[in-house]
Amino acid sequence: MTQLDSAPATQQAVRPGRKRDHTRDPEIMTAAMDVLAEVGYERMTVDMVAARAKAGKATLYRRWPSKADLVLDAVSCMGAAKAGVLPDTGSLRGDLVALLSPRTVHDADHKLKVMLGLASVIAHSPELAESIREAFLEPRAAVTRALLQRAKERGEIAPDCDVELLSTVSSSMVISRAMLEHRPVDRAFLLSVIDGVIIPAAGTGPAR
């Protein structure tokens, strides 16, 4: 049994025929992610989420029998968020830099804190690990992949550029910096990854 699977499983039965109210799910999901980012999975409780969302604990347990269920659902919902319109500045570097808006950097920082909060259980829960990949890693990789492919099609980068590999470099470096080096992941660092790693590796030459 994994740490995630062994979470408390107190459950209150739903009366037959009673319809569940899902209108507050987004608020509860947001509260769960905020609490997880602040205290981590081990210290997080359903009571803390209920208090943050201003919802009754019984309401949460009717919807999610355990903390593990709540976290898995919340992470999956983050992955379901729709991506924005891809920037189109005319150059790969311009497009990548355009992604680093204050709001985007803030959202990415929050997602990173959530992921770090789940670090203690990721290795023991393949289901959670896959949800995290889909929610946190794949969306960013997909955007970078699309920008690299477009740059390749217009002849800006080397024709043999490994788009698939390069699309994961930024996320890998971010995780390493935050989890292993315990250093901030700010706009300056993300720019250094673009100019020092992605642009040269793509075969466009040094950034001007």
C-alpha positions in Angstrom: 0.0 0.0 0.0 1.4 3.4 -0.9 1.5 6.6 1.2 -1.1 8.1 -1.1 -3.3 5.0 -0.9 -3.0 4.9 2.9 -4.5 8.3 3.4 -7.5 8.5 5.8 -10.6 7.2 4.1 -13.5 8.5 6.3 -16.5 8.6 4.1 -20.0 9.8 4.7 -22.7 8.0 2.7 -24.8 10.0 0.3 -28.5 9.5 0.6 -30.0 7.5 -2.3 -31.2 9.8 -5.0 -29.5 12.9 -3.6 -27.8 14.9 -6.3 -24.3 16.2 -5.5 -23.7 19.9 -6.0 -20.6 20.4 -8.1 -20.9 24.2 -8.4 -18.2 24.8 -5.7 -15.8 22.3 -7.1 -13.5 24.9 -8.7 -13.2 26.8 -5.4 -12.4 23.6 -3.5 -9.9 22.5 -6.1 -8.1 25.9 -5.9 -8.1 25.7 -2.1 -6.7 22.2 -2.2 -3.8 23.3 -4.5 -3.1 26.4 -2.4 -2.9 24.4 0.9 -0.8 21.7 -0.8 1.6 24.4 -2.1 1.9 25.9 1.3 2.3 22.9 3.6 2.9 19.8 1.4 0.9 16.6 1.2 1.9 15.1 4.5 0.7 18.1 6.6 -2.3 18.9 4.4 -5.7 17.9 5.8 -9.2 17.9 4.5 -10.2 20.2 7.3 -7.6 22.8 6.1 -9.0 22.7 2.6 -12.6 23.0 3.9 -11.6 26.0 5.9 -9.8 27.7 3.0 -12.7 27.1 0.7 -15.3 28.0 3.4 -17.0 24.7 2.8 -18.3 22.1 5.2 -16.0 19.1 5.8 -18.9 16.8 5.3 -19.4 18.4 1.8 -15.8 17.5 0.9 -16.1 13.9 2.2 -19.3 13.3 0.2 -17.4 14.3 -2.9 -13.9 12.9 -2.1 -13.7 10.0 0.4 -10.1 10.8 1.3 -7.4 13.3 1.0 -5.8 11.2 -1.7 -8.9 11.4 -3.8 -9.2 15.1 -3.4 -5.5 15.7 -4.4 -5.7 13.4 -7.4 -8.9 15.2 -8.6 -7.4 18.7 -8.0 -4.2 17.9 -9.9 -6.2 16.4 -12.8 -8.3 19.6 -13.0 -5.2 21.7 -13.2 -4.2 19.7 -16.2 -7.5 20.2 -17.9 -7.1 24.0 -18.1 -7.1 25.3 -21.6 -3.9 26.6 -23.1 -3.8 30.2 -24.3 -3.0 31.3 -27.9 0.6 30.7 -28.9 2.7 33.8 -29.4 3.9 34.6 -32.9 6.6 37.2 -32.9 8.4 35.9 -35.9 11.3 34.3 -34.1 11.8 31.4 -31.7 13.4 33.5 -29.0 10.8 36.1 -29.3 8.1 33.5 -28.9 9.7 31.9 -25.9 10.3 35.2 -24.2 6.7 36.2 -24.9 5.6 33.2 -22.7 7.3 34.7 -19.7 4.6 37.2 -18.8 4.3 38.0 -15.0 1.1 36.1 -14.8 2.6 33.0 -16.6 5.7 33.1 -14.3 3.5 33.4 -11.2 1.2 30.5 -12.3 4.3 28.4 -13.1 5.8 29.1 -9.7 2.5 28.1 -8.0 2.4 24.8 -10.0 6.0 24.1 -9.0 5.2 24.6 -5.3 2.3 22.2 -5.7 4.6 19.6 -7.3 7.2 20.0 -4.6 4.5 19.6 -2.0 3.7 16.2 -3.6 7.4 15.1 -3.8 7.1 12.8 -0.8 4.4 10.6 -2.4 5.1 10.8 -6.2 7.6 7.8 -6.1 4.9 5.6 -4.4 2.0 6.5 -6.6 2.2 5.9 -10.3 -1.3 7.3 -10.8 -0.3 10.6 -9.1 3.0 10.8 -11.0 1.1 10.5 -14.3 -1.4 13.1 -13.2 1.4 15.5 -12.4 3.1 14.8 -15.7 -0.2 15.6 -17.5 -1.0 18.7 -15.4 2.4 20.3 -14.9 5.0 19.0 -17.4 3.1 18.1 -20.6 1.3 21.5 -21.1 4.6 23.4 -21.0 6.3 20.8 -23.2 3.5 20.9 -25.7 3.8 24.7 -26.1 7.6 24.6 -26.5 7.2 21.7 -28.9 4.8 23.7 -31.1 7.1 26.7 -31.1 10.1 24.7 -32.0 8.3 22.8 -34.8 7.1 26.1 -36.2 10.6 27.5 -36.1 11.9 24.4 -37.9 9.2 24.7 -40.6 10.2 28.3 -41.4 13.9 27.3 -41.5 15.0 29.2 -38.4 16.5 26.3 -36.6 18.5 23.3 -37.6 16.5 20.7 -39.6 17.9 17.9 -37.4 16.9 19.6 -34.1 15.4 17.1 -31.7 12.2 18.9 -31.0 10.8 16.3 -28.6 13.9 16.2 -26.4 14.4 20.0 -26.4 10.8 20.6 -25.4 11.4 19.0 -22.0 14.7 20.7 -21.2 13.2 23.8 -19.6 10.9 21.9 -17.2 13.7 19.5 -16.2 16.0 22.4 -15.4 13.3 24.1 -13.4 12.6 21.0 -11.3 16.3 20.5 -10.7 16.8 24.0 -9.6 13.9 24.1 -7.2 14.0 20.6 -5.8 17.7 19.9 -5.7 19.4 23.3 -5.5 16.6 25.0 -3.5 17.1 28.2 -5.6 14.4 30.5 -6.9 12.9 30.0 -10.4 12.4 33.5 -11.6 12.1 35.3 -14.9 15.9 35.9 -15.0 16.6 32.1 -14.6 14.0 31.2 -17.3 15.6 33.7 -19.7 19.0 32.2 -19.0 17.6 28.8 -20.0 16.2 30.2 -23.2 19.5 32.0 -24.2 22.0 29.6 -22.8 20.4 26.3 -23.6 17.4 26.2 -25.8 18.4 28.7 -28.5 22.0 27.3 -29.0 20.7 23.7 -28.8 18.1 24.4 -31.5 20.9 25.5 -33.9 19.9 29.2 -34.2 23.2 30.5 -32.8 23.7 32.7 -29.8 21.0 35.1 -28.8 21.5 38.7 -30.0 
